[in-house]
Amino acid sequence: RDSTLMKAFPEMLIHRINDDGVRVFPLGSYDLMPIVGKLGTGVEVNEVYTRFTQGAFKQTNNPFDVALEGKGFFTIQTDNGERYTRNGSFLIDKDGFLVTKDGYKVLGEKGPIQLKKNNFIVDQDGNIFENKDYMGDPLRLVSQEENEWKNAVLVDRLKIVNFPKVRFIKKVGESLYRSTQYSGTASIIVDNRPKVRQGFLEQSNVNPVIEMVNLIEVHRTYEANQKMIQSEDAALGRVINEVGRV
């Protein structure tokens, strides 16, 4: 590994460890050509991909926050087509649609999801229910005391998808992803769906201990390379001085 190339990434991950939806993205690298004798000319990035290991859960008790326990992605409608995310920090817009913080609509299997404030629940399978007793204004706030869920009706089910080769999906913006020719097309998960947890957010899957170890390793490699260069410089200086005397 080239220490200069690798140094920035552990620092950046540690800096963003408390951000929701931040995923680890390991690097692949290969040697640059040509090689001058036995002296390599450095490395360049060959591949950057996202590691979708499960992050810890943070309880928020916000009904608009949902987290996935298991493999899969929420589906988001954008101006450029469908995008996918594991960041379930959602809001409700002025028309009552469930949206991301950027204003993109969250999709159910029937399309965009329109809800009532404090008048919906999401079960572990992603089914969304609302209380028919309080239909009408989507922005009307229904208190927990008056909502006994005696007349719940199914609105939709969250469109949760996965890819044949998830490693090859492309990151777009902060926490959105899109399919590529290598990842394959997103498809709705039918069997072994991830567990949906309402009132929770999935935190970053960055492990601070591992990233600190990586950072220390990079610094030690940098110091070793620096000492080697200093030794080579001193040796070259001695050779030049000896040749000059001859």
PEJO-V453325 format. One record per helix or strand. SS is the DSSP state (H for helix, E for strand). FROM is the first residue (numbers start at 0). LEN is the number of residues. If there is no record, write none. Layout:
((SS/FROM/LEN) (SS/FROM/LEN))
This chain:
((H/2/13) (E/23/1) (E/26/5) (E/35/1) (E/38/1) (E/42/6) (E/50/1) (E/56/3) (E/64/5) (E/72/6) (E/80/5) (E/88/1) (E/90/2) (E/96/3) (E/104/4) (E/110/2) (E/113/1) (E/119/3) (E/126/5) (H/131/3) (E/151/7) (E/159/3) (H/165/3) (E/169/3) (E/175/3) (E/186/2) (E/194/4) (E/199/3) (H/207/38))
